[in-house]
Amino acid sequence: MSDLTHIDQHGHAHMVDVSAKTSSLRTACASARVITRPDVIARIRQAEIKKGDVLATARIAGIMAAKKTSDLIPLCHPLALSKVSVDFSIDDRGEILINTLCRLQGQTGVEMEALTAASVAALTIYDMCKAVDPAMQITEVRLQEKQGGKSGHWQRNGAHHD
């Protein structure tokens, strides 16, 4: 169990003590994909979804979620994030790619915050559009890149830099 940082020597869950870690600039980028129909994308673009501006609402939801990650994920540290961004790339054939970035100067990483922001932004898109397309799919929620801390720089394409 030594590779599992949230499990102690007795197999019990615990919050990792980061007090001895060096503070450094830490950044994480995550993504999620929402798959829907082209007509739903057109309605989002034309502001014809009855609940309101889908992407603006999803952006705010993602930012708020990143800030609340420690309330949602039991063993996450509460963090003073210095930056959270949530951006969208829309494919008219029926996909919305969500890209998030979280950053802080601190003693622990921000991967969970970036992943939570992407997840909640995707869930918000689903919630706002489900009356039009209940068959929407949320897929490929994943970490894309992280920087900072002792493990250095990691990117999804397999590159690892120290």
C-alpha positions in Angstrom: 0.0 0.0 0.0 3.0 2.3 0.1 2.1 3.8 -3.4 -1.3 4.9 -2.1 -0.7 8.3 -0.5 -4.1 8.5 1.1 -3.8 5.2 2.9 -1.7 4.9 6.1 0.4 1.9 7.2 -2.7 0.4 8.7 -4.8 0.6 5.6 -6.9 3.6 6.9 -7.8 6.6 4.7 -6.1 9.8 5.8 -5.4 13.3 4.5 -1.7 13.6 3.4 0.4 15.9 5.6 1.9 18.4 3.2 3.3 20.8 5.8 7.0 19.7 5.1 6.6 20.1 1.3 8.2 23.1 -0.4 5.8 25.6 -1.8 6.0 25.9 -5.6 3.9 27.1 -8.5 1.5 24.3 -9.4 -0.7 24.1 -12.4 -3.0 21.4 -13.8 -5.0 21.3 -17.0 -7.9 18.9 -17.5 -10.6 18.2 -20.1 -14.0 16.7 -20.6 -16.1 16.1 -23.7 -19.9 16.5 -24.1 -21.3 14.6 -27.1 -24.7 15.7 -28.4 -26.6 16.3 -31.6 -25.7 19.1 -34.1 -29.1 20.7 -33.6 -28.4 21.1 -29.9 -25.0 22.7 -30.7 -26.9 25.1 -33.0 -29.4 25.9 -30.2 -26.6 26.6 -27.8 -24.8 28.9 -30.3 -28.1 30.8 -31.0 -29.0 31.1 -27.3 -32.2 29.1 -27.8 -31.8 26.9 -24.7 -34.7 27.9 -22.4 -32.5 27.7 -19.2 -30.2 30.4 -20.5 -26.6 30.9 -21.7 -25.3 27.4 -21.5 -21.6 28.0 -21.8 -21.5 31.1 -19.5 -23.3 29.1 -16.9 -21.1 26.1 -17.3 -18.0 28.3 -17.1 -19.1 29.8 -13.7 -20.2 26.3 -12.5 -16.7 24.9 -13.3 -14.9 27.8 -11.6 -17.1 27.4 -8.5 -16.6 23.7 -8.5 -12.8 24.0 -8.6 -13.0 26.3 -5.5 -15.2 23.8 -3.7 -13.3 20.6 -4.5 -12.2 19.9 -0.9 -15.9 20.0 0.0 -16.7 17.3 -2.6 -13.6 15.0 -2.5 -13.1 13.9 1.1 -9.3 13.8 1.3 -8.5 16.9 -0.8 -6.9 19.9 0.9 -8.7 23.2 0.8 -6.7 25.4 -1.5 -6.4 29.1 -2.2 -6.5 28.9 -6.0 -4.9 31.9 -7.7 -6.4 31.1 -11.2 -9.2 29.0 -12.6 -10.2 29.0 -16.2 -12.8 27.0 -18.1 -12.9 27.2 -21.9 -14.9 25.6 -24.6 -14.2 24.4 -28.2 -17.4 23.6 -30.1 -17.7 21.3 -33.0 -20.8 21.9 -35.0 -21.1 18.2 -35.6 -22.1 17.7 -32.0 -19.2 18.0 -29.5 -18.2 20.4 -26.9 -14.6 20.1 -25.6 -14.1 21.6 -22.1 -10.6 22.6 -21.1 -9.8 23.8 -17.6 -6.7 25.2 -15.9 -6.1 25.6 -12.2 -3.0 27.3 -10.6 -1.7 28.2 -7.2 1.5 28.8 -5.3 1.4 26.0 -2.7 2.4 22.7 -1.2 0.0 20.4 -3.0 -1.1 19.9 -6.6 -4.3 21.1 -8.2 -5.2 18.1 -10.4 -8.4 17.4 -8.6 -9.5 21.0 -8.9 -9.0 21.0 -12.6 -10.8 17.6 -13.0 -13.6 18.8 -10.8 -14.0 22.0 -12.9 -14.2 20.0 -16.1 -16.6 17.5 -14.7 -19.0 20.1 -13.2 -18.9 22.2 -16.4 -19.9 19.1 -18.4 -22.6 18.3 -15.9 -24.0 21.8 -16.2 -24.1 21.6 -20.0 -26.0 18.3 -19.6 -28.4 19.8 -17.0 -29.2 22.8 -19.2 -29.7 20.8 -22.4 -31.2 17.5 -21.1 -34.7 18.5 -22.1 -33.6 18.8 -25.7 -31.2 15.8 -25.7 -31.4 13.4 -22.8 -29.0 11.0 -24.6 -26.0 13.4 -24.3 -22.8 11.8 -23.2 -20.1 13.1 -21.0 -16.8 11.4 -21.9 -13.1 11.6 -21.6 -12.8 13.4 -18.3 -9.0 13.4 -17.8 -5.9 15.2 -16.7 -4.0 16.7 -19.6 -1.0 18.2 -17.9 0.4 19.1 -14.5 3.4 21.1 -13.4 5.1 21.8 -10.1 6.1 19.8 -7.1 8.6 17.1 -6.8 7.2 15.0 -9.7 7.9 17.9 -12.1 6.1 18.3 -15.4 3.7 15.6 -16.9 1.7 15.7 -20.1 -0.9 13.3 -21.4 1.1 12.5 -24.5 3.6 10.6 -22.2 6.2 13.3 -21.9 7.6 13.7 -18.4 10.0 16.5 -17.6 11.7 17.4 -14.3 
